[in-house]
Amino acid sequence: MTTVELVRNARRARRYARAPYSNFLVGAALEGRGGRVYTGCNVENSTYGLTVCAERVAVWKALSEGASTFRRIAVVADTEALTPPCGACRQILWEYCGDIEIILANLHGATRTYRMAELLPAPFDGSFLKEQ
């Protein structure tokens, strides 16, 4: 799958976002190692604390369908400045996907690619929980 196709999947997923409070619609497309794509959109709740971001929806869908290794994720929002994953999403992406490629895009065609380690340079993960 090309980067353009992955971003297109994220843009398509964004259309299903449920953001009646913020009107901040986000779509994500997570590509597994085998090439399968898992999409997600943000889903808000009036309490805000129960809101789930597009990136986490995509990860949960992939994990719930048996996927365990990933190549990259595209994240699309309607902003001038490209919007990176929030802190909670960075933690989930690191824990379940590792140092994958993160493609940020907007609806105007701008894109930028990072590695997860660039966005979360000193991550906490399960290695800290094991007995030394």
Protein Blocks (a to p, Z undefined) as FASTA:
>chain_A
ZZklmmmmmmmmmmmpccfknopacddddddfkopacdddddddfklmmpccfklmmmmm
mmmnopabdfbdcdddddfbdcdddfklmmmmmmmnopaddddddfkopacdddfklmmm
bccdfklmpcZZ
